[in-house]
Amino acid sequence: MLVNLREILAIAEEKQIAIGSFNTPNMTALQAVIAAAEEANEPVILMHAQVHEEMGLCKMDEIAPVMLQFAKAAKVPVCVHLDHGTDLDYVKRGLELGFTSVMYDGSTLSEEENTENTRKAVAWAKETNASVEAEIGSMGAREGGGGNDASIYTDPDAAARFVENTGVDALACAFGTAHGFYKDAPKLDFERLSAIRARIAVPIVMHGGSGVSEADYYEVIRRGVRKINYYTYMAKAGGEAISQKTYTQFHDALLDAKKAMQENVKQAISVFAAH
């Protein structure tokens, strides 16, 4: 069942859980995520990241129709989301293709320019009843771990201004996580997270969800995180599965990778949905 981000995060808020949001840059990952969500009987968010296209993976125009078809046929609510759209034209194209949610990422810009561009994305999204996530603060490098630089964390007062001035449906906040594999164990600023939550009226998104401890997942969810982006360890599970064998046929490797990723995603969903 295809839904937008507002609808799926309303489920999260009602249940006081977080929804897992998984990048699906190929058919194998897409099949794994949908199968895991249906097995767990929990809502899920499928994501296409602009950076993955830049890495030579599926182009948005190629993967979007497949993502949407899987979402519509799913037995659980599914949101189809554009992750980290740093180019406004790219975000607009995502909406034209039918994404029910988009993230405009202007986190490297000034607050004024980020606000102005995000407002454009919000206006476009309203035309198709899509939702908008945006980011203030920074997760640091797009990939590569780290994340303990408090100088780039989200300022609670800036978050409040940004949400009020843009009308976004969800806010990605920096409070100690980062994309990719962590070089050091992440040290999450829980008090900052609570301060942000007290100042804004929209759900909080945690990026860099792979590699965080279960205890920290439970704590951030308790403090208001309702969407957790997760990809690195899912991809790692698939890679490790096929590294254990020698294959003569490519499809056999894909089947083993799918099985491993499905199990990893199911485990993540079970943690995010724990009460």
C-alpha atoms as an extended CHARMM CRD file, in Angstrom:
* protein
*
       275  EXT
         1         1  MET       CA              0.0000000000        0.0000000000        0.0000000000  PROA      1               0.0000000000
         2         2  LEU       CA              1.5700000000        3.2560000000       -1.1610000000  PROA      2               0.0000000000
         3         3  VAL       CA              1.4760000000        6.1170000000        1.3590000000  PROA      3               0.0000000000
         4         4  ASN       CA              3.3410000000        9.3740000000        1.8900000000  PROA      4               0.0000000000
         5         5  LEU       CA              5.7490000000       10.2420000000        4.6930000000  PROA      5               0.0000000000
         6         6  ARG       CA              3.1810000000       12.1280000000        6.7730000000  PROA      6               0.0000000000
         7         7  GLU       CA              0.9170000000        9.0880000000        6.7910000000  PROA      7               0.0000000000
         8         8  ILE       CA              3.6070000000        6.5650000000        7.6600000000  PROA      8               0.0000000000
         9         9  LEU       CA              5.1300000000        8.7440000000       10.3980000000  PROA      9               0.0000000000
        10        10  ALA       CA              1.6680000000        9.2150000000       11.9170000000  PROA      10              0.0000000000
        11        11  ILE       CA              1.6750000000        5.4370000000       12.4370000000  PROA      11              0.0000000000
        12        12  ALA       CA              5.0800000000        5.7190000000       14.1030000000  PROA      12              0.0000000000
        13        13  GLU       CA              3.8820000000        8.4980000000       16.3890000000  PROA      13              0.0000000000
        14        14  GLU       CA              0.7650000000        6.5910000000       17.3770000000  PROA      14              0.0000000000
        15        15  LYS       CA              2.7860000000        3.4910000000       18.2370000000  PROA      15              0.0000000000
        16        16  GLN       CA              5.7650000000        5.4480000000       19.6520000000  PROA      16              0.0000000000
        17        17  ILE       CA              8.1510000000        3.5760000000       17.3550000000  PROA      17              0.0000000000
        18        18  ALA       CA             10.4580000000        4.4390000000       14.4590000000  PROA      18              0.0000000000
        19        19  ILE       CA              9.9440000000        3.3900000000       10.8480000000  PROA      19              0.0000000000
        20        20  GLY       CA             12.9170000000        1.8310000000        9.1030000000  PROA      20              0.0000000000
        21        21  SER       CA             13.9690000000        3.6480000000        5.9500000000  PROA      21              0.0000000000
        22        22  PHE       CA             16.1590000000        1.5890000000        3.6390000000  PROA      22              0.0000000000
        23        23  ASN       CA             18.0360000000        2.4850000000        0.4680000000  PROA      23              0.0000000000
        24        24  THR       CA             17.1410000000        0.1580000000       -2.4130000000  PROA      24              0.0000000000
        25        25  PRO       CA             19.5740000000        0.9470000000       -5.2400000000  PROA      25              0.0000000000
        26        26  ASN       CA             18.8760000000       -2.3200000000       -7.0670000000  PROA      26              0.0000000000
        27        27  MET       CA             16.2020000000       -4.9940000000       -7.4450000000  PROA      27              0.0000000000
        28        28  THR       CA             17.8480000000       -7.3740000000       -4.9640000000  PROA      28              0.0000000000
        29        29  ALA       CA             17.8090000000       -4.7850000000       -2.1770000000  PROA      29              0.0000000000
        30        30  LEU       CA             14.2450000000       -3.8070000000       -3.0370000000  PROA      30              0.0000000000
        31        31  GLN       CA             13.0140000000       -7.4050000000       -2.8470000000  PROA      31              0.0000000000
        32        32  ALA       CA             14.8470000000       -7.9280000000        0.4490000000  PROA      32              0.0000000000
        33        33  VAL       CA             13.3350000000       -4.8750000000        2.1390000000  PROA      33              0.0000000000
        34        34  ILE       CA              9.7580000000       -5.5290000000        1.0440000000  PROA      34              0.0000000000
        35        35  ALA       CA              9.9810000000       -9.2040000000        2.0390000000  PROA      35              0.0000000000
        36        36  ALA       CA             11.3790000000       -8.2860000000        5.4710000000  PROA      36              0.0000000000
        37        37  ALA       CA              8.6760000000       -5.6580000000        6.0970000000  PROA      37              0.0000000000
        38        38  GLU       CA              5.8870000000       -8.0430000000        5.0970000000  PROA      38              0.0000000000
        39        39  GLU       CA              7.3370000000      -10.8030000000        7.2420000000  PROA      39              0.0000000000
        40        40  ALA       CA              7.5420000000       -8.4110000000       10.2260000000  PROA      40              0.0000000000
        41        41  ASN       CA              4.1260000000       -6.9210000000        9.3300000000  PROA      41              0.0000000000
        42        42  GLU       CA              5.4900000000       -3.3950000000        9.8190000000  PROA      42              0.0000000000
        43        43  PRO       CA              5.4210000000       -0.2650000000        7.6300000000  PROA      43              0.0000000000
        44        44  VAL       CA              8.5880000000        0.5760000000        5.7380000000  PROA      44              0.0000000000
        45        45  ILE       CA             10.1820000000        3.3510000000        3.6960000000  PROA      45              0.0000000000
        46        46  LEU       CA             11.9780000000        2.6270000000        0.4290000000  PROA      46              0.0000000000
        47        47  MET       CA             14.6540000000        5.1520000000       -0.5210000000  PROA      47              0.0000000000
        48        48  HSD       CA             16.5620000000        6.1420000000       -3.6070000000  PROA      48              0.0000000000
        49        49  ALA       CA             19.5670000000        8.3420000000       -2.7920000000  PROA      49              0.0000000000
        50        50  GLN       CA             20.9410000000       10.8410000000       -5.2800000000  PROA      50              0.0000000000
        51        51  VAL       CA             24.4720000000        9.9220000000       -4.1800000000  PROA      51              0.0000000000
        52        52  HSD       CA             23.9200000000        6.2930000000       -5.1950000000  PROA      52              0.0000000000
        53        53  GLU       CA             23.2000000000        7.3970000000       -8.7390000000  PROA      53              0.0000000000
        54        54  GLU       CA             26.4210000000        9.4040000000       -8.6850000000  PROA      54              0.0000000000
        55        55  MET       CA             28.2020000000        6.1850000000       -7.5860000000  PROA      55              0.0000000000
        56        56  GLY       CA             27.0360000000        4.4440000000      -10.7670000000  PROA      56              0.0000000000
        57        57  LEU       CA             24.0880000000        2.5080000000       -9.2850000000  PROA      57              0.0000000000
        58        58  CYS       CA             20.5120000000        2.6820000000      -10.6070000000  PROA      58              0.0000000000
        59        59  LYS       CA             19.3360000000        5.9780000000      -12.0360000000  PROA      59              0.0000000000
        60        60  MET       CA             16.2150000000        7.4620000000      -10.4520000000  PROA      60              0.0000000000
        61        61  ASP       CA             14.2410000000        7.2680000000      -13.6980000000  PROA      61              0.0000000000
        62        62  GLU       CA             15.0260000000        3.5420000000      -13.9080000000  PROA      62              0.0000000000
        63        63  ILE       CA             14.3420000000        2.4860000000      -10.3160000000  PROA      63              0.0000000000
        64        64  ALA       CA             11.4170000000        4.7860000000       -9.3910000000  PROA      64              0.0000000000
        65        65  PRO       CA              8.6970000000        2.8940000000      -11.3490000000  PROA      65              0.0000000000
        66        66  VAL       CA              9.8740000000       -0.4050000000       -9.8410000000  PROA      66              0.0000000000
        67        67  MET       CA              9.8930000000        1.0170000000       -6.2960000000  PROA      67              0.0000000000
        68        68  LEU       CA              6.3950000000        2.3950000000       -6.7780000000  PROA      68              0.0000000000
        69        69  GLN       CA              5.0810000000       -0.9140000000       -8.1400000000  PROA      69              0.0000000000
        70        70  PHE       CA              6.4920000000       -2.8300000000       -5.1770000000  PROA      70              0.0000000000
        71        71  ALA       CA              5.0040000000       -0.2870000000       -2.7670000000  PROA      71              0.0000000000
        72        72  LYS       CA              1.5440000000       -0.4310000000       -4.3210000000  PROA      72              0.0000000000
        73        73  ALA       CA              1.5150000000       -4.2500000000       -4.1960000000  PROA      73              0.0000000000
        74        74  ALA       CA              2.8790000000       -4.5380000000       -0.6620000000  PROA      74              0.0000000000
        75        75  LYS       CA              0.7770000000       -5.9190000000        2.1830000000  PROA      75              0.0000000000
        76        76  VAL       CA              2.0430000000       -3.1820000000        4.5310000000  PROA      76              0.0000000000
        77        77  PRO       CA              2.1440000000        0.6390000000        4.2140000000  PROA      77              0.0000000000
        78        78  VAL       CA              5.1380000000        1.7120000000        2.1310000000  PROA      78              0.0000000000
        79        79  CYS       CA              6.4720000000        5.2060000000        1.4630000000  PROA      79              0.0000000000
        80        80  VAL       CA              8.6980000000        5.7840000000       -1.5870000000  PROA      80              0.0000000000
        81        81  HSD       CA             11.2100000000        8.4600000000       -0.6480000000  PROA      81              0.0000000000
        82        82  LEU       CA             13.9880000000       10.3990000000       -2.3710000000  PROA      82              0.0000000000
        83        83  ASP       CA             16.9550000000       10.5390000000        0.0110000000  PROA      83              0.0000000000
        84        84  HSD       CA             19.4160000000       13.4540000000        0.1170000000  PROA      84              0.0000000000
        85        85  GLY       CA             18.3340000000       15.3180000000       -2.9770000000  PROA      85              0.0000000000
        86        86  THR       CA             20.9160000000       18.0780000000       -3.0790000000  PROA      86              0.0000000000
        87        87  ASP       CA             19.7760000000       19.4950000000       -6.4220000000  PROA      87              0.0000000000
        88        88  LEU       CA             16.3460000000       21.1420000000       -6.6080000000  PROA      88              0.0000000000
        89        89  ASP       CA             15.8440000000       19.9740000000      -10.2000000000  PROA      89              0.0000000000
        90        90  TYR       CA             16.5510000000       16.4090000000       -9.0790000000  PROA      90              0.0000000000
        91        91  VAL       CA             13.9970000000       16.7380000000       -6.2560000000  PROA      91              0.0000000000
        92        92  LYS       CA             11.4070000000       18.0800000000       -8.6830000000  PROA      92              0.0000000000
        93        93  ARG       CA             12.0530000000       15.1670000000      -11.0350000000  PROA      93              0.0000000000
        94        94  GLY       CA             11.4910000000       12.7500000000       -8.1520000000  PROA      94              0.0000000000
        95        95  LEU       CA              8.0790000000       14.2790000000       -7.5370000000  PROA      95              0.0000000000
        96        96  GLU       CA              7.2430000000       14.0590000000      -11.2530000000  PROA      96              0.0000000000
        97        97  LEU       CA              8.1350000000       10.3520000000      -11.2000000000  PROA      97              0.0000000000
        98        98  GLY       CA              5.6930000000        9.7360000000       -8.3490000000  PROA      98              0.0000000000
        99        99  PHE       CA              7.7910000000        9.6700000000       -5.1850000000  PROA      99              0.0000000000
       100       100  THR       CA              5.4350000000       10.1710000000       -2.2540000000  PROA      100             0.0000000000
       101       101  SER       CA              8.1650000000       11.8360000000       -0.2270000000  PROA      101             0.0000000000
       102       102  VAL       CA             11.3520000000       13.7510000000       -0.9930000000  PROA      102             0.0000000000
       103       103  MET       CA             14.2550000000       14.9940000000        1.0600000000  PROA      103             0.0000000000
       104       104  TYR       CA             15.7880000000       18.2730000000        0.0010000000  PROA      104             0.0000000000
       105       105  ASP       CA             19.2480000000       18.4260000000        1.5470000000  PROA      105             0.0000000000
       106       106  GLY       CA             20.5470000000       21.9880000000        1.7430000000  PROA      106             0.0000000000
       107       107  SER       CA             22.5120000000       21.3440000000        4.9200000000  PROA      107             0.0000000000
       108       108  THR       CA             25.7760000000       22.6040000000        3.4150000000  PROA      108             0.0000000000
       109       109  LEU       CA             24.1800000000       25.9550000000        2.5400000000  PROA      109             0.0000000000
       110       110  SER       CA             23.4970000000       28.9590000000        4.7410000000  PROA      110             0.0000000000
       111       111  GLU       CA             20.3430000000       28.7360000000        6.8450000000  PROA      111             0.0000000000
       112       112  GLU       CA             18.7380000000       31.4060000000        4.6520000000  PROA      112             0.0000000000
       113       113  GLU       CA             19.4350000000       29.6080000000        1.3650000000  PROA      113             0.0000000000
       114       114  ASN       CA             18.5010000000       26.2190000000        2.8200000000  PROA      114             0.0000000000
       115       115  THR       CA             15.1950000000       27.6940000000        4.0050000000  PROA      115             0.0000000000
       116       116  GLU       CA             14.4600000000       29.3310000000        0.6420000000  PROA      116             0.0000000000
       117       117  ASN       CA             15.1660000000       26.1620000000       -1.3500000000  PROA      117             0.0000000000
       118       118  THR       CA             13.2710000000       23.9280000000        1.0600000000  PROA      118             0.0000000000
       119       119  ARG       CA             10.2070000000       26.1420000000        0.7530000000  PROA      119             0.0000000000
       120       120  LYS       CA             10.2960000000       25.5850000000       -3.0120000000  PROA      120             0.0000000000
       121       121  ALA       CA             10.4080000000       21.8150000000       -2.4900000000  PROA      121             0.0000000000
       122       122  VAL       CA              7.4770000000       22.0140000000       -0.0520000000  PROA      122             0.0000000000
       123       123  ALA       CA              5.3980000000       23.9890000000       -2.5610000000  PROA      123             0.0000000000
       124       124  TRP       CA              6.0900000000       21.4540000000       -5.3210000000  PROA      124             0.0000000000
       125       125  ALA       CA              5.3110000000       18.5130000000       -3.0500000000  PROA      125             0.0000000000
       126       126  LYS       CA              1.9070000000       19.9220000000       -2.1210000000  PROA      126             0.0000000000
       127       127  GLU       CA              0.8770000000       19.6490000000       -5.7680000000  PROA      127             0.0000000000
       128       128  THR       CA              1.0630000000       15.8310000000       -5.5930000000  PROA      128             0.0000000000
       129       129  ASN       CA              0.2430000000       15.3310000000       -1.8880000000  PROA      129             0.0000000000
       130       130  ALA       CA              3.8370000000       14.2770000000       -1.2960000000  PROA      130             0.0000000000
       131       131  SER       CA              5.7990000000       14.9750000000        1.8840000000  PROA      131             0.0000000000
       132       132  VAL       CA              9.0940000000       16.7650000000        2.4380000000  PROA      132             0.0000000000
       133       133  GLU       CA             11.9690000000       15.9680000000        4.7660000000  PROA      133             0.0000000000
       134       134  ALA       CA             14.8110000000       18.4490000000        5.0990000000  PROA      134             0.0000000000
       135       135  GLU       CA             17.9970000000       18.7530000000        7.1140000000  PROA      135             0.0000000000
       136       136  ILE       CA             19.5640000000       21.3870000000        9.3020000000  PROA      136             0.0000000000
       137       137  GLY       CA             22.9360000000       20.7400000000       10.8660000000  PROA      137             0.0000000000
       138       138  SER       CA             25.1730000000       18.2180000000        9.1300000000  PROA      138             0.0000000000
       139       139  MET       CA             25.9610000000       14.5170000000        9.2880000000  PROA      139             0.0000000000
       140       140  GLY       CA             29.4650000000       15.3750000000        8.0500000000  PROA      140             0.0000000000
       141       141  ALA       CA             30.6920000000       13.4730000000        4.9990000000  PROA      141             0.0000000000
       142       142  ARG       CA             27.9580000000       11.8570000000        2.8930000000  PROA      142             0.0000000000
       143       143  GLU       CA             29.6610000000        8.5090000000        3.4920000000  PROA      143             0.0000000000
       144       144  GLY       CA             32.5210000000        7.5110000000        5.7360000000  PROA      144             0.0000000000
       145       145  GLY       CA             31.6180000000        7.5070000000        9.4300000000  PROA      145             0.0000000000
       146       146  GLY       CA             32.7630000000        9.9670000000       12.0340000000  PROA      146             0.0000000000
       147       147  GLY       CA             29.9480000000       12.1320000000       13.3500000000  PROA      147             0.0000000000
       148       148  ASN       CA             31.2700000000       13.2070000000       16.7540000000  PROA      148             0.0000000000
       149       149  ASP       CA             31.9830000000       16.8090000000       15.7150000000  PROA      149             0.0000000000
       150       150  ALA       CA             29.5530000000       18.8080000000       17.8520000000  PROA      150             0.0000000000
       151       151  SER       CA             30.2490000000       21.9890000000       15.8700000000  PROA      151             0.0000000000
       152       152  ILE       CA             28.0330000000       20.7140000000       13.0370000000  PROA      152             0.0000000000
       153       153  TYR       CA             25.2260000000       19.3600000000       15.2230000000  PROA      153             0.0000000000
       154       154  THR       CA             21.7220000000       20.7550000000       14.8200000000  PROA      154             0.0000000000
       155       155  ASP       CA             21.0190000000       23.8320000000       16.9330000000  PROA      155             0.0000000000
       156       156  PRO       CA             17.5870000000       23.4850000000       18.5950000000  PROA      156             0.0000000000
       157       157  ASP       CA             16.6410000000       27.1230000000       18.0590000000  PROA      157             0.0000000000
       158       158  ALA       CA             17.7000000000       26.9800000000       14.4010000000  PROA      158             0.0000000000
       159       159  ALA       CA             15.6310000000       23.8130000000       14.0160000000  PROA      159             0.0000000000
       160       160  ALA       CA             12.5570000000       25.5770000000       15.3750000000  PROA      160             0.0000000000
       161       161  ARG       CA             13.0140000000       28.5280000000       12.9850000000  PROA      161             0.0000000000
       162       162  PHE       CA             13.6080000000       26.2320000000       10.0490000000  PROA      162             0.0000000000
       163       163  VAL       CA             10.5080000000       24.0960000000       10.6020000000  PROA      163             0.0000000000
       164       164  GLU       CA              8.3090000000       27.1480000000       11.1170000000  PROA      164             0.0000000000
       165       165  ASN       CA              9.6540000000       28.9350000000        8.0410000000  PROA      165             0.0000000000
       166       166  THR       CA              9.5370000000       25.9690000000        5.6500000000  PROA      166             0.0000000000
       167       167  GLY       CA              6.5310000000       23.8360000000        6.6020000000  PROA      167             0.0000000000
       168       168  VAL       CA              8.4500000000       20.5600000000        6.2650000000  PROA      168             0.0000000000
       169       169  ASP       CA              6.8790000000       17.2880000000        7.3670000000  PROA      169             0.0000000000
       170       170  ALA       CA              9.9950000000       15.8210000000        9.0210000000  PROA      170             0.0000000000
       171       171  LEU       CA             13.4090000000       17.1070000000       10.0600000000  PROA      171             0.0000000000
       172       172  ALA       CA             16.7230000000       15.2880000000        9.7780000000  PROA      172             0.0000000000
       173       173  CYS       CA             18.8880000000       16.3130000000       12.7250000000  PROA      173             0.0000000000
       174       174  ALA       CA             22.5880000000       15.9070000000       13.4530000000  PROA      174             0.0000000000
       175       175  PHE       CA             23.2960000000       14.7670000000       17.0000000000  PROA      175             0.0000000000
       176       176  GLY       CA             26.1540000000       12.3040000000       16.6740000000  PROA      176             0.0000000000
       177       177  THR       CA             25.4240000000        9.8430000000       13.8790000000  PROA      177             0.0000000000
       178       178  ALA       CA             27.0510000000        9.7540000000       10.4330000000  PROA      178             0.0000000000
       179       179  HSD       CA             26.7580000000        7.9020000000        7.1450000000  PROA      179             0.0000000000
       180       180  GLY       CA             28.7920000000        4.8100000000        6.3810000000  PROA      180             0.0000000000
       181       181  PHE       CA             30.9470000000        2.7300000000        8.7220000000  PROA      181             0.0000000000
       182       182  TYR       CA             31.8940000000        4.3840000000       11.9950000000  PROA      182             0.0000000000
       183       183  LYS       CA             35.5860000000        5.0020000000       12.6050000000  PROA      183             0.0000000000
       184       184  ASP       CA             34.7800000000        5.3000000000       16.3220000000  PROA      184             0.0000000000
       185       185  ALA       CA             31.6930000000        4.3370000000       18.3230000000  PROA      185             0.0000000000
       186       186  PRO       CA             29.1180000000        7.1210000000       17.8890000000  PROA      186             0.0000000000
       187       187  LYS       CA             28.4890000000        9.3170000000       20.9170000000  PROA      187             0.0000000000
       188       188  LEU       CA             24.9440000000       10.5420000000       20.6440000000  PROA      188             0.0000000000
       189       189  ASP       CA             23.8970000000       13.8480000000       22.1840000000  PROA      189             0.0000000000
       190       190  PHE       CA             20.5860000000       12.7710000000       23.7100000000  PROA      190             0.0000000000
       191       191  GLU       CA             19.9820000000       16.0570000000       25.5010000000  PROA      191             0.0000000000
       192       192  ARG       CA             20.3100000000       17.9610000000       22.2380000000  PROA      192             0.0000000000
       193       193  LEU       CA             17.8250000000       15.5700000000       20.6550000000  PROA      193             0.0000000000
       194       194  SER       CA             15.3180000000       16.1930000000       23.4440000000  PROA      194             0.0000000000
       195       195  ALA       CA             15.8190000000       19.9460000000       23.1650000000  PROA      195             0.0000000000
       196       196  ILE       CA             15.0920000000       19.8110000000       19.4290000000  PROA      196             0.0000000000
       197       197  ARG       CA             12.0080000000       17.6560000000       19.9750000000  PROA      197             0.0000000000
       198       198  ALA       CA             10.6670000000       20.1350000000       22.5230000000  PROA      198             0.0000000000
       199       199  ARG       CA             10.9180000000       22.9650000000       19.9890000000  PROA      199             0.0000000000
       200       200  ILE       CA              9.4510000000       21.4250000000       16.8370000000  PROA      200             0.0000000000
       201       201  ALA       CA              6.1060000000       19.8860000000       15.9900000000  PROA      201             0.0000000000
       202       202  VAL       CA              7.2570000000       17.4560000000       13.2730000000  PROA      202             0.0000000000
       203       203  PRO       CA              8.8980000000       14.0240000000       13.5360000000  PROA      203             0.0000000000
       204       204  ILE       CA             12.6860000000       13.7660000000       13.8000000000  PROA      204             0.0000000000
       205       205  VAL       CA             14.7400000000       11.6760000000       11.3830000000  PROA      205             0.0000000000
       206       206  MET       CA             18.0190000000        9.9760000000       12.3040000000  PROA      206             0.0000000000
       207       207  HSD       CA             20.4530000000        9.4340000000        9.4500000000  PROA      207             0.0000000000
       208       208  GLY       CA             23.4420000000        7.1180000000        9.7920000000  PROA      208             0.0000000000
       209       209  GLY       CA             21.3910000000        4.4850000000       11.5790000000  PROA      209             0.0000000000
       210       210  SER       CA             23.6260000000        1.5040000000       10.7690000000  PROA      210             0.0000000000
       211       211  GLY       CA             26.0370000000        0.5470000000       13.5280000000  PROA      211             0.0000000000
       212       212  VAL       CA             24.1700000000        2.2260000000       16.3880000000  PROA      212             0.0000000000
       213       213  SER       CA             23.6730000000        0.0650000000       19.4850000000  PROA      213             0.0000000000
       214       214  GLU       CA             20.2350000000       -1.3110000000       20.3320000000  PROA      214             0.0000000000
       215       215  ALA       CA             20.2620000000        0.6530000000       23.5900000000  PROA      215             0.0000000000
       216       216  ASP       CA             20.8770000000        3.8760000000       21.6700000000  PROA      216             0.0000000000
       217       217  TYR       CA             18.1300000000        3.0400000000       19.1770000000  PROA      217             0.0000000000
       218       218  TYR       CA             15.6590000000        2.6050000000       22.0200000000  PROA      218             0.0000000000
       219       219  GLU       CA             16.7820000000        5.8700000000       23.6120000000  PROA      219             0.0000000000
       220       220  VAL       CA             16.4950000000        8.0060000000       20.4620000000  PROA      220             0.0000000000
       221       221  ILE       CA             13.0660000000        6.5480000000       19.7270000000  PROA      221             0.0000000000
       222       222  ARG       CA             11.9880000000        7.3310000000       23.2850000000  PROA      222             0.0000000000
       223       223  ARG       CA             13.1500000000       10.8980000000       22.7220000000  PROA      223             0.0000000000
       224       224  GLY       CA             11.1710000000       11.3890000000       19.5080000000  PROA      224             0.0000000000
       225       225  VAL       CA             12.9800000000        9.8930000000       16.5040000000  PROA      225             0.0000000000
       226       226  ARG       CA             10.3550000000        8.4180000000       14.1760000000  PROA      226             0.0000000000
       227       227  LYS       CA             12.3540000000        7.5840000000       11.0140000000  PROA      227             0.0000000000
       228       228  ILE       CA             15.7270000000        5.8230000000       10.9850000000  PROA      228             0.0000000000
       229       229  ASN       CA             17.7550000000        5.6740000000        7.7880000000  PROA      229             0.0000000000
       230       230  TYR       CA             19.6340000000        2.4020000000        7.4310000000  PROA      230             0.0000000000
       231       231  TYR       CA             21.6870000000        0.9890000000        4.5860000000  PROA      231             0.0000000000
       232       232  THR       CA             25.3770000000        0.3160000000        5.2870000000  PROA      232             0.0000000000
       233       233  TYR       CA             24.9850000000       -2.7980000000        7.4460000000  PROA      233             0.0000000000
       234       234  MET       CA             22.2570000000       -4.1630000000        5.2030000000  PROA      234             0.0000000000
       235       235  ALA       CA             24.6260000000       -3.8850000000        2.2250000000  PROA      235             0.0000000000
       236       236  LYS       CA             27.4390000000       -5.3430000000        4.3430000000  PROA      236             0.0000000000
       237       237  ALA       CA             25.2840000000       -8.3780000000        5.1680000000  PROA      237             0.0000000000
       238       238  GLY       CA             24.7100000000       -9.0350000000        1.4700000000  PROA      238             0.0000000000
       239       239  GLY       CA             28.3730000000       -8.6440000000        0.6620000000  PROA      239             0.0000000000
       240       240  GLU       CA             29.4970000000      -10.9410000000        3.4430000000  PROA      240             0.0000000000
       241       241  ALA       CA             27.0110000000      -13.6200000000        2.4130000000  PROA      241             0.0000000000
       242       242  ILE       CA             28.3480000000      -13.9080000000       -1.0970000000  PROA      242             0.0000000000
       243       243  SER       CA             31.9820000000      -13.6120000000       -0.0300000000  PROA      243             0.0000000000
       244       244  GLN       CA             31.7000000000      -17.0070000000        1.6730000000  PROA      244             0.0000000000
       245       245  LYS       CA             31.1620000000      -18.9700000000       -1.5480000000  PROA      245             0.0000000000
       246       246  THR       CA             32.3820000000      -19.2860000000       -5.1060000000  PROA      246             0.0000000000
       247       247  TYR       CA             29.6260000000      -18.9630000000       -7.7030000000  PROA      247             0.0000000000
       248       248  THR       CA             29.4160000000      -20.1450000000      -11.2680000000  PROA      248             0.0000000000
       249       249  GLN       CA             26.0920000000      -18.3890000000      -11.8730000000  PROA      249             0.0000000000
       250       250  PHE       CA             25.4100000000      -14.7740000000      -10.9360000000  PROA      250             0.0000000000
       251       251  HSD       CA             21.7670000000      -15.2970000000       -9.9850000000  PROA      251             0.0000000000
       252       252  ASP       CA             22.7700000000      -17.6770000000       -7.1890000000  PROA      252             0.0000000000
       253       253  ALA       CA             24.9000000000      -14.9230000000       -5.6500000000  PROA      253             0.0000000000
       254       254  LEU       CA             21.9740000000      -12.5210000000       -5.8400000000  PROA      254             0.0000000000
       255       255  LEU       CA             19.6680000000      -14.9810000000       -4.0940000000  PROA      255             0.0000000000
       256       256  ASP       CA             22.1340000000      -15.4580000000       -1.2250000000  PROA      256             0.0000000000
       257       257  ALA       CA             22.6430000000      -11.6940000000       -0.9400000000  PROA      257             0.0000000000
       258       258  LYS       CA             18.8850000000      -11.1330000000       -0.8560000000  PROA      258             0.0000000000
       259       259  LYS       CA             18.4070000000      -13.6890000000        1.9040000000  PROA      259             0.0000000000
       260       260  ALA       CA             21.1290000000      -12.1180000000        4.0490000000  PROA      260             0.0000000000
       261       261  MET       CA             19.8870000000       -8.5640000000        3.5110000000  PROA      261             0.0000000000
       262       262  GLN       CA             16.3090000000       -9.5900000000        4.2270000000  PROA      262             0.0000000000
       263       263  GLU       CA             17.3410000000      -11.0730000000        7.5750000000  PROA      263             0.0000000000
       264       264  ASN       CA             19.3970000000       -7.9940000000        8.4740000000  PROA      264             0.0000000000
       265       265  VAL       CA             16.5370000000       -5.6440000000        7.5800000000  PROA      265             0.0000000000
       266       266  LYS       CA             14.0310000000       -7.7470000000        9.5100000000  PROA      266             0.0000000000
       267       267  GLN       CA             16.2310000000       -7.5640000000       12.5980000000  PROA      267             0.0000000000
       268       268  ALA       CA             16.5590000000       -3.7840000000       12.2550000000  PROA      268             0.0000000000
       269       269  ILE       CA             12.8060000000       -3.3780000000       11.8360000000  PROA      269             0.0000000000
       270       270  SER       CA             12.1910000000       -5.4770000000       14.9600000000  PROA      270             0.0000000000
       271       271  VAL       CA             14.4090000000       -3.1290000000       16.9790000000  PROA      271             0.0000000000
       272       272  PHE       CA             12.8740000000        0.0450000000       15.5560000000  PROA      272             0.0000000000
       273       273  ALA       CA              9.3410000000       -1.2540000000       16.1990000000  PROA      273             0.0000000000
       274       274  ALA       CA              9.9550000000       -2.5090000000       19.7480000000  PROA      274             0.0000000000
       275       275  HSD       CA              7.6320000000       -0.9860000000       22.3310000000  PROA      275             0.0000000000
